[in-house]
């Protein structure tokens, strides 16, 4: 099932110049199929070529921030390995989360240390305006 803010993130990416190439982005490895929320690409203005990303959207609407964070981080890590094993290593994986969740996570030292340790790439979005607020690479 798609996360609550899936359409908002898709719209925000398109407004930011990305072309959505997959919705969802599927990866198969040894007979198992995994679905990540969005595949996107855009032309790189400074170079010849195309920048490709995969985005996992998480809404963080439940009461336990830590539980939702663990779920999101676990999926992120599995999808990162899955992309490599499926020959899609050129795609950068991002975890998209609403600004309200980012503000709460950024105040929790253990969660921030986990993001930094695993070098999680984030897209922070405004769910009400369907726009990207920041791209964060830790």
VMD Tcl script that builds the backbone (N, CA, C; Angstrom):
set m [mol new atoms 414]
animate dup $m
set s [atomselect $m all]
$s set {name element resname resid chain x y z} {
  {N N UNK 1 A 0.835 -1.184 0.000}
  {CA C UNK 1 A 0.000 0.000 0.000}
  {C C UNK 1 A 0.878 1.245 0.000}
  {N N UNK 2 A 0.422 2.244 -0.696}
  {CA C UNK 2 A 1.181 3.494 -0.770}
  {C C UNK 2 A 1.021 4.278 0.520}
  {N N UNK 3 A 2.095 4.958 0.910}
  {CA C UNK 3 A 2.036 5.804 2.089}
  {C C UNK 3 A 1.090 6.967 1.848}
  {N N UNK 4 A 0.582 7.520 2.926}
  {CA C UNK 4 A -0.401 8.592 2.873}
  {C C UNK 4 A 0.063 9.767 2.008}
  {N N UNK 5 A 1.352 10.121 2.091}
  {CA C UNK 5 A 1.872 11.282 1.377}
  {C C UNK 5 A 2.508 10.943 0.031}
  {N N UNK 6 A 2.285 9.741 -0.470}
  {CA C UNK 6 A 2.903 9.300 -1.721}
  {C C UNK 6 A 2.659 10.300 -2.863}
  {N N UNK 7 A 1.423 10.665 -3.085}
  {CA C UNK 7 A 1.090 11.576 -4.189}
  {C C UNK 7 A 1.720 12.954 -3.986}
  {N N UNK 8 A 1.838 13.380 -2.738}
  {CA C UNK 8 A 2.449 14.678 -2.439}
  {C C UNK 8 A 3.926 14.679 -2.824}
  {N N UNK 9 A 4.615 13.591 -2.497}
  {CA C UNK 9 A 6.037 13.494 -2.828}
  {C C UNK 9 A 6.219 13.400 -4.336}
  {N N UNK 10 A 5.379 12.642 -4.985}
  {CA C UNK 10 A 5.459 12.552 -6.447}
  {C C UNK 10 A 5.312 13.940 -7.074}
  {N N UNK 11 A 4.312 14.680 -6.649}
  {CA C UNK 11 A 4.083 16.029 -7.176}
  {C C UNK 11 A 5.278 16.943 -6.870}
  {N N UNK 12 A 5.820 16.837 -5.670}
  {CA C UNK 12 A 6.972 17.662 -5.275}
  {C C UNK 12 A 8.195 17.356 -6.140}
  {N N UNK 13 A 8.436 16.074 -6.411}
  {CA C UNK 13 A 9.557 15.700 -7.270}
  {C C UNK 13 A 9.366 16.238 -8.685}
  {N N UNK 14 A 8.165 16.111 -9.213}
  {CA C UNK 14 A 7.890 16.612 -10.564}
  {C C UNK 14 A 8.066 18.130 -10.616}
  {N N UNK 15 A 7.634 18.830 -9.582}
  {CA C UNK 15 A 7.805 20.289 -9.523}
  {C C UNK 15 A 9.275 20.681 -9.434}
  {N N UNK 16 A 10.092 19.767 -8.895}
  {CA C UNK 16 A 11.526 20.018 -8.742}
  {C C UNK 16 A 12.320 19.612 -9.988}
  {N N UNK 17 A 11.619 19.239 -11.060}
  {CA C UNK 17 A 12.280 18.927 -12.317}
  {C C UNK 17 A 12.558 17.457 -12.572}
  {N N UNK 18 A 12.046 16.571 -11.731}
  {CA C UNK 18 A 12.254 15.143 -11.899}
  {C C UNK 18 A 11.161 14.549 -12.773}
  {N N UNK 19 A 11.525 13.565 -13.564}
  {CA C UNK 19 A 10.574 12.782 -14.337}
  {C C UNK 19 A 10.370 11.465 -13.608}
  {N N UNK 20 A 9.135 11.159 -13.261}
  {CA C UNK 20 A 8.836 9.899 -12.583}
  {C C UNK 20 A 8.851 8.794 -13.641}
  {N N UNK 21 A 9.754 7.847 -13.461}
  {CA C UNK 21 A 9.900 6.755 -14.427}
  {C C UNK 21 A 9.240 5.463 -13.958}
  {N N UNK 22 A 9.047 5.333 -12.654}
  {CA C UNK 22 A 8.462 4.115 -12.090}
  {C C UNK 22 A 7.594 4.489 -10.884}
  {N N UNK 23 A 6.389 3.952 -10.825}
  {CA C UNK 23 A 5.513 4.178 -9.683}
  {C C UNK 23 A 4.612 2.955 -9.529}
  {N N UNK 24 A 5.106 1.940 -8.820}
  {CA C UNK 24 A 6.297 1.861 -7.986}
  {C C UNK 24 A 7.530 1.402 -8.769}
  {N N UNK 25 A 8.694 1.485 -8.122}
  {CA C UNK 25 A 9.947 0.988 -8.678}
  {C C UNK 25 A 10.132 -0.426 -8.132}
  {N N UNK 26 A 10.179 -1.404 -9.035}
  {CA C UNK 26 A 10.279 -2.809 -8.616}
  {C C UNK 26 A 11.680 -3.348 -8.878}
  {N N UNK 27 A 12.153 -4.141 -7.933}
  {CA C UNK 27 A 13.445 -4.807 -8.052}
  {C C UNK 27 A 13.223 -6.284 -7.770}
  {N N UNK 28 A 13.779 -7.135 -8.616}
  {CA C UNK 28 A 13.667 -8.569 -8.396}
  {C C UNK 28 A 15.052 -9.122 -8.092}
  {N N UNK 29 A 15.121 -9.987 -7.096}
  {CA C UNK 29 A 16.375 -10.640 -6.743}
  {C C UNK 29 A 16.079 -12.062 -6.320}
  {N N UNK 30 A 16.656 -13.002 -7.065}
  {CA C UNK 30 A 16.514 -14.428 -6.785}
  {C C UNK 30 A 15.060 -14.836 -6.544}
  {N N UNK 31 A 14.181 -14.380 -7.422}
  {CA C UNK 31 A 12.785 -14.786 -7.369}
  {C C UNK 31 A 11.883 -13.967 -6.469}
  {N N UNK 32 A 12.446 -13.102 -5.655}
  {CA C UNK 32 A 11.637 -12.242 -4.791}
  {C C UNK 32 A 11.562 -10.854 -5.402}
  {N N UNK 33 A 10.375 -10.247 -5.334}
  {CA C UNK 33 A 10.201 -8.888 -5.867}
  {C C UNK 33 A 9.974 -7.915 -4.720}
  {N N UNK 34 A 10.630 -6.762 -4.814}
  {CA C UNK 34 A 10.510 -5.719 -3.806}
  {C C UNK 34 A 10.033 -4.452 -4.493}
  {N N UNK 35 A 9.127 -3.732 -3.824}
  {CA C UNK 35 A 8.596 -2.494 -4.383}
  {C C UNK 35 A 9.038 -1.309 -3.550}
  {N N UNK 36 A 9.717 -0.373 -4.208}
  {CA C UNK 36 A 10.028 0.907 -3.609}
  {C C UNK 36 A 9.053 1.904 -4.210}
  {N N UNK 37 A 8.805 2.991 -3.547}
  {CA C UNK 37 A 7.702 3.855 -3.948}
  {C C UNK 37 A 7.857 4.499 -5.318}
  {N N UNK 38 A 8.965 5.160 -5.569}
  {CA C UNK 38 A 9.103 5.922 -6.811}
  {C C UNK 38 A 10.497 5.784 -7.411}
  {N N UNK 39 A 10.564 5.707 -8.722}
  {CA C UNK 39 A 11.811 5.825 -9.455}
  {C C UNK 39 A 11.724 7.115 -10.241}
  {N N UNK 40 A 12.811 7.883 -10.272}
  {CA C UNK 40 A 12.778 9.165 -10.977}
  {C C UNK 40 A 14.138 9.445 -11.583}
  {N N UNK 41 A 14.131 10.306 -12.583}
  {CA C UNK 41 A 15.392 10.730 -13.179}
  {C C UNK 41 A 15.242 12.149 -13.696}
  {N N UNK 42 A 16.390 12.805 -13.848}
  {CA C UNK 42 A 16.409 14.122 -14.475}
  {C C UNK 42 A 17.750 14.312 -15.135}
  {N N UNK 43 A 17.745 15.135 -16.138}
  {CA C UNK 43 A 18.992 15.446 -16.815}
  {C C UNK 43 A 19.852 16.302 -15.907}
  {N N UNK 44 A 21.132 16.035 -15.930}
  {CA C UNK 44 A 22.071 16.832 -15.158}
  {C C UNK 44 A 22.540 17.977 -16.049}
  {N N UNK 45 A 22.340 19.198 -15.601}
  {CA C UNK 45 A 22.646 20.357 -16.432}
  {C C UNK 45 A 24.149 20.535 -16.652}
  {N N UNK 46 A 24.960 20.197 -15.676}
  {CA C UNK 46 A 26.393 20.447 -15.773}
  {C C UNK 46 A 27.156 19.334 -16.480}
  {N N UNK 47 A 26.531 18.193 -16.650}
  {CA C UNK 47 A 27.201 17.052 -17.260}
  {C C UNK 47 A 26.295 16.428 -18.308}
  {N N UNK 48 A 26.875 15.602 -19.114}
  {CA C UNK 48 A 26.060 14.800 -20.007}
  {C C UNK 48 A 25.676 13.549 -19.244}
  {N N UNK 49 A 24.440 13.202 -19.319}
  {CA C UNK 49 A 23.997 12.012 -18.609}
  {C C UNK 49 A 22.725 12.277 -17.847}
  {N N UNK 50 A 22.352 11.310 -17.052}
  {CA C UNK 50 A 21.108 11.377 -16.307}
  {C C UNK 50 A 21.362 10.971 -14.869}
  {N N UNK 51 A 20.772 11.713 -13.946}
  {CA C UNK 51 A 20.819 11.370 -12.532}
  {C C UNK 51 A 19.571 10.568 -12.221}
  {N N UNK 52 A 19.729 9.402 -11.575}
  {CA C UNK 52 A 18.601 8.522 -11.286}
  {C C UNK 52 A 18.491 8.292 -9.785}
  {N N UNK 53 A 17.260 8.334 -9.298}
  {CA C UNK 53 A 17.021 8.104 -7.879}
  {C C UNK 53 A 15.859 7.139 -7.697}
  {N N UNK 54 A 15.791 6.579 -6.499}
  {CA C UNK 54 A 14.642 5.815 -6.042}
  {C C UNK 54 A 14.254 6.440 -4.706}
  {N N UNK 55 A 12.961 6.600 -4.497}
  {CA C UNK 55 A 12.481 7.262 -3.287}
  {C C UNK 55 A 11.530 6.344 -2.533}
  {N N UNK 56 A 11.821 6.141 -1.266}
  {CA C UNK 56 A 10.925 5.433 -0.366}
  {C C UNK 56 A 10.222 6.487 0.483}
  {N N UNK 57 A 8.901 6.553 0.389}
  {CA C UNK 57 A 8.114 7.560 1.092}
  {C C UNK 57 A 7.633 6.997 2.419}
  {N N UNK 58 A 7.820 7.756 3.471}
  {CA C UNK 58 A 7.297 7.381 4.784}
  {C C UNK 58 A 6.539 8.581 5.347}
  {N N UNK 59 A 5.321 8.336 5.828}
  {CA C UNK 59 A 4.449 9.422 6.281}
  {C C UNK 59 A 4.631 9.783 7.751}
  {N N UNK 60 A 5.059 8.837 8.581}
  {CA C UNK 60 A 5.264 9.079 10.015}
  {C C UNK 60 A 4.012 9.656 10.666}
  {N N UNK 61 A 2.878 8.975 10.529}
  {CA C UNK 61 A 1.619 9.461 11.078}
  {C C UNK 61 A 1.191 8.732 12.350}
  {N N UNK 62 A 1.926 7.679 12.740}
  {CA C UNK 62 A 1.577 6.943 13.956}
  {C C UNK 62 A 2.171 7.639 15.176}
  {N N UNK 63 A 1.765 7.219 16.344}
  {CA C UNK 63 A 2.210 7.898 17.561}
  {C C UNK 63 A 3.659 7.616 17.932}
  {N N UNK 64 A 4.169 6.427 17.653}
  {CA C UNK 64 A 5.535 6.089 18.053}
  {C C UNK 64 A 6.539 6.466 16.956}
  {N N UNK 65 A 7.246 7.552 17.164}
  {CA C UNK 65 A 8.256 8.000 16.204}
  {C C UNK 65 A 9.370 6.960 16.082}
  {N N UNK 66 A 9.788 6.381 17.193}
  {CA C UNK 66 A 10.898 5.428 17.182}
  {C C UNK 66 A 10.514 4.177 16.386}
  {N N UNK 67 A 9.323 3.649 16.593}
  {CA C UNK 67 A 8.876 2.474 15.856}
  {C C UNK 67 A 8.852 2.750 14.353}
  {N N UNK 68 A 8.284 3.874 13.968}
  {CA C UNK 68 A 8.211 4.229 12.548}
  {C C UNK 68 A 9.602 4.438 11.959}
  {N N UNK 69 A 10.489 5.028 12.753}
  {CA C UNK 69 A 11.863 5.236 12.297}
  {C C UNK 69 A 12.538 3.895 12.047}
  {N N UNK 70 A 12.382 2.951 12.964}
  {CA C UNK 70 A 12.990 1.628 12.798}
  {C C UNK 70 A 12.469 0.952 11.532}
  {N N UNK 71 A 11.180 1.051 11.288}
  {CA C UNK 71 A 10.581 0.487 10.086}
  {C C UNK 71 A 11.174 1.144 8.830}
  {N N UNK 72 A 11.247 2.453 8.833}
  {CA C UNK 72 A 11.761 3.192 7.673}
  {C C UNK 72 A 13.239 2.881 7.430}
  {N N UNK 73 A 14.045 2.864 8.479}
  {CA C UNK 73 A 15.474 2.599 8.340}
  {C C UNK 73 A 15.720 1.174 7.859}
  {N N UNK 74 A 14.960 0.224 8.380}
  {CA C UNK 74 A 15.105 -1.161 7.944}
  {C C UNK 74 A 14.785 -1.330 6.467}
  {N N UNK 75 A 13.711 -0.723 6.012}
  {CA C UNK 75 A 13.366 -0.786 4.595}
  {C C UNK 75 A 14.436 -0.107 3.748}
  {N N UNK 76 A 14.904 1.048 4.200}
  {CA C UNK 76 A 15.931 1.780 3.464}
  {C C UNK 76 A 17.169 0.909 3.270}
  {N N UNK 77 A 17.624 0.288 4.342}
  {CA C UNK 77 A 18.836 -0.528 4.268}
  {C C UNK 77 A 18.640 -1.740 3.367}
  {N N UNK 78 A 17.493 -2.416 3.465}
  {CA C UNK 78 A 17.216 -3.561 2.595}
  {C C UNK 78 A 17.126 -3.134 1.138}
  {N N UNK 79 A 16.481 -2.024 0.864}
  {CA C UNK 79 A 16.340 -1.552 -0.511}
  {C C UNK 79 A 17.688 -1.118 -1.083}
  {N N UNK 80 A 18.541 -0.568 -0.259}
  {CA C UNK 80 A 19.873 -0.169 -0.710}
  {C C UNK 80 A 20.654 -1.398 -1.184}
  {N N UNK 81 A 20.617 -2.457 -0.416}
  {CA C UNK 81 A 21.285 -3.703 -0.802}
  {C C UNK 81 A 20.600 -4.300 -2.033}
  {N N UNK 82 A 19.269 -4.269 -2.042}
  {CA C UNK 82 A 18.523 -4.802 -3.173}
  {C C UNK 82 A 18.858 -4.104 -4.484}
  {N N UNK 83 A 19.018 -2.802 -4.451}
  {CA C UNK 83 A 19.390 -2.061 -5.660}
  {C C UNK 83 A 20.759 -2.520 -6.172}
  {N N UNK 84 A 21.689 -2.705 -5.263}
  {CA C UNK 84 A 23.029 -3.150 -5.664}
  {C C UNK 84 A 22.985 -4.549 -6.260}
  {N N UNK 85 A 22.295 -5.456 -5.610}
  {CA C UNK 85 A 22.238 -6.842 -6.071}
  {C C UNK 85 A 21.474 -6.991 -7.386}
  {N N UNK 86 A 20.531 -6.078 -7.649}
  {CA C UNK 86 A 19.731 -6.150 -8.869}
  {C C UNK 86 A 20.360 -5.371 -10.025}
  {N N UNK 87 A 21.589 -4.875 -9.824}
  {CA C UNK 87 A 22.265 -4.154 -10.895}
  {C C UNK 87 A 21.778 -2.730 -11.088}
  {N N UNK 88 A 21.177 -2.148 -10.072}
  {CA C UNK 88 A 20.662 -0.773 -10.134}
  {C C UNK 88 A 21.472 0.155 -9.223}
  {N N UNK 89 A 22.747 -0.146 -9.042}
  {CA C UNK 89 A 23.576 0.611 -8.109}
  {C C UNK 89 A 23.775 2.068 -8.510}
  {N N UNK 90 A 23.518 2.412 -9.793}
  {CA C UNK 90 A 23.678 3.807 -10.205}
  {C C UNK 90 A 22.554 4.689 -9.657}
  {N N UNK 91 A 21.487 4.081 -9.206}
  {CA C UNK 91 A 20.382 4.847 -8.623}
  {C C UNK 91 A 20.681 5.171 -7.165}
  {N N UNK 92 A 20.487 6.419 -6.797}
  {CA C UNK 92 A 20.649 6.831 -5.405}
  {C C UNK 92 A 19.321 6.656 -4.699}
  {N N UNK 93 A 19.364 6.051 -3.524}
  {CA C UNK 93 A 18.154 5.806 -2.748}
  {C C UNK 93 A 17.956 6.936 -1.743}
  {N N UNK 94 A 16.732 7.454 -1.690}
  {CA C UNK 94 A 16.375 8.499 -0.738}
  {C C UNK 94 A 15.166 8.058 0.080}
  {N N UNK 95 A 15.146 8.480 1.329}
  {CA C UNK 95 A 14.002 8.304 2.202}
  {C C UNK 95 A 13.299 9.659 2.281}
  {N N UNK 96 A 12.039 9.712 1.852}
  {CA C UNK 96 A 11.269 10.954 1.903}
  {C C UNK 96 A 10.397 10.958 3.148}
  {N N UNK 97 A 10.466 12.060 3.902}
  {CA C UNK 97 A 9.667 12.175 5.102}
  {C C UNK 97 A 9.164 13.605 5.261}
  {N N UNK 98 A 7.993 13.770 5.879}
  {CA C UNK 98 A 7.451 15.116 6.050}
  {C C UNK 98 A 8.283 15.934 7.038}
  {N N UNK 99 A 8.227 17.241 6.867}
  {CA C UNK 99 A 9.009 18.143 7.691}
  {C C UNK 99 A 8.749 17.953 9.186}
  {N N UNK 100 A 7.500 17.698 9.566}
  {CA C UNK 100 A 7.183 17.522 10.984}
  {C C UNK 100 A 7.941 16.329 11.559}
  {N N UNK 101 A 8.048 15.257 10.807}
  {CA C UNK 101 A 8.799 14.084 11.268}
  {C C UNK 101 A 10.284 14.402 11.349}
  {N N UNK 102 A 10.811 15.110 10.347}
  {CA C UNK 102 A 12.223 15.478 10.355}
  {C C UNK 102 A 12.556 16.323 11.581}
  {N N UNK 103 A 11.706 17.269 11.911}
  {CA C UNK 103 A 11.956 18.120 13.076}
  {C C UNK 103 A 12.019 17.295 14.355}
  {N N UNK 104 A 11.151 16.311 14.496}
  {CA C UNK 104 A 11.173 15.446 15.683}
  {C C UNK 104 A 12.402 14.545 15.689}
  {N N UNK 105 A 12.713 13.947 14.547}
  {CA C UNK 105 A 13.880 13.065 14.460}
  {C C UNK 105 A 15.165 13.830 14.733}
  {N N UNK 106 A 15.266 15.038 14.212}
  {CA C UNK 106 A 16.498 15.822 14.374}
  {C C UNK 106 A 16.779 16.196 15.822}
  {N N UNK 107 A 15.774 16.063 16.690}
  {CA C UNK 107 A 15.959 16.339 18.118}
  {C C UNK 107 A 16.245 15.072 18.927}
  {N N UNK 108 A 16.356 13.940 18.255}
  {CA C UNK 108 A 16.576 12.661 18.942}
  {C C UNK 108 A 17.975 12.144 18.589}
  {N N UNK 109 A 18.932 12.286 19.514}
  {CA C UNK 109 A 20.331 11.966 19.221}
  {C C UNK 109 A 20.573 10.550 18.685}
  {N N UNK 110 A 19.891 9.546 19.218}
  {CA C UNK 110 A 20.116 8.173 18.746}
  {C C UNK 110 A 19.665 8.023 17.297}
  {N N UNK 111 A 18.520 8.588 16.963}
  {CA C UNK 111 A 18.023 8.473 15.598}
  {C C UNK 111 A 18.938 9.229 14.623}
  {N N UNK 112 A 19.404 10.392 15.027}
  {CA C UNK 112 A 20.323 11.150 14.173}
  {C C UNK 112 A 21.638 10.398 13.988}
  {N N UNK 113 A 22.139 9.789 15.059}
  {CA C UNK 113 A 23.377 9.011 14.955}
  {C C UNK 113 A 23.189 7.831 14.008}
  {N N UNK 114 A 22.006 7.220 14.018}
  {CA C UNK 114 A 21.729 6.112 13.101}
  {C C UNK 114 A 21.723 6.597 11.658}
  {N N UNK 115 A 21.083 7.721 11.393}
  {CA C UNK 115 A 21.067 8.273 10.035}
  {C C UNK 115 A 22.481 8.564 9.548}
  {N N UNK 116 A 23.297 9.127 10.420}
  {CA C UNK 116 A 24.684 9.451 10.055}
  {C C UNK 116 A 25.510 8.184 9.864}
  {N N UNK 117 A 25.357 7.207 10.746}
  {CA C UNK 117 A 26.121 5.964 10.655}
  {C C UNK 117 A 25.850 5.250 9.337}
  {N N UNK 118 A 24.586 5.202 8.938}
  {CA C UNK 118 A 24.214 4.481 7.724}
  {C C UNK 118 A 24.139 5.377 6.487}
  {N N UNK 119 A 24.537 6.643 6.650}
  {CA C UNK 119 A 24.612 7.596 5.528}
  {C C UNK 119 A 23.310 7.643 4.718}
  {N N UNK 120 A 22.211 7.775 5.445}
  {CA C UNK 120 A 20.887 7.810 4.825}
  {C C UNK 120 A 20.694 9.140 4.100}
  {N N UNK 121 A 20.243 9.064 2.871}
  {CA C UNK 121 A 19.923 10.250 2.087}
  {C C UNK 121 A 18.429 10.556 2.288}
  {N N UNK 122 A 18.126 11.813 2.594}
  {CA C UNK 122 A 16.761 12.197 2.925}
  {C C UNK 122 A 16.216 13.261 1.981}
  {N N UNK 123 A 14.930 13.195 1.761}
  {CA C UNK 123 A 14.180 14.281 1.131}
  {C C UNK 123 A 13.161 14.713 2.172}
  {N N UNK 124 A 13.243 15.962 2.591}
  {CA C UNK 124 A 12.286 16.503 3.542}
  {C C UNK 124 A 11.282 17.324 2.736}
  {N N UNK 125 A 9.983 17.020 2.922}
  {CA C UNK 125 A 8.972 17.690 2.116}
  {C C UNK 125 A 7.897 18.331 2.981}
  {N N UNK 126 A 7.262 19.328 2.419}
  {CA C UNK 126 A 6.102 19.971 3.024}
  {C C UNK 126 A 4.878 19.243 2.489}
  {N N UNK 127 A 4.194 18.529 3.356}
  {CA C UNK 127 A 3.062 17.708 2.919}
  {C C UNK 127 A 1.868 18.550 2.482}
  {N N UNK 128 A 1.759 19.763 2.983}
  {CA C UNK 128 A 0.599 20.597 2.659}
  {C C UNK 128 A 0.775 21.335 1.336}
  {N N UNK 129 A 2.032 21.693 1.030}
  {CA C UNK 129 A 2.307 22.410 -0.220}
  {C C UNK 129 A 2.825 21.487 -1.320}
  {N N UNK 130 A 3.042 20.217 -0.999}
  {CA C UNK 130 A 3.612 19.247 -1.944}
  {C C UNK 130 A 4.883 19.780 -2.577}
  {N N UNK 131 A 5.813 20.211 -1.705}
  {CA C UNK 131 A 7.092 20.710 -2.209}
  {C C UNK 131 A 8.243 20.187 -1.366}
  {N N UNK 132 A 9.374 20.067 -2.021}
  {CA C UNK 132 A 10.585 19.607 -1.341}
  {C C UNK 132 A 11.213 20.787 -0.617}
  {N N UNK 133 A 11.490 20.586 0.671}
  {CA C UNK 133 A 12.112 21.632 1.480}
  {C C UNK 133 A 13.623 21.485 1.483}
  {N N UNK 134 A 14.111 20.240 1.527}
  {CA C UNK 134 A 15.567 20.047 1.508}
  {C C UNK 134 A 15.932 18.631 1.140}
  {N N UNK 135 A 17.130 18.524 0.568}
  {CA C UNK 135 A 17.777 17.249 0.272}
  {C C UNK 135 A 18.908 17.145 1.282}
  {N N UNK 136 A 18.924 16.083 2.051}
  {CA C UNK 136 A 19.919 15.952 3.122}
  {C C UNK 136 A 20.716 14.669 2.892}
  {N N UNK 137 A 22.035 14.806 2.826}
  {CA C UNK 137 A 22.924 13.659 2.747}
  {C C UNK 137 A 23.813 13.705 3.984}
  {N N UNK 138 A 23.663 12.714 4.848}
  {CA C UNK 138 A 24.428 12.684 6.097}
  {C C UNK 138 A 25.666 11.836 5.960}
}
mol reanalyze $m
mol bondsrecalc $m
mol representation Tube
mol addrep $m
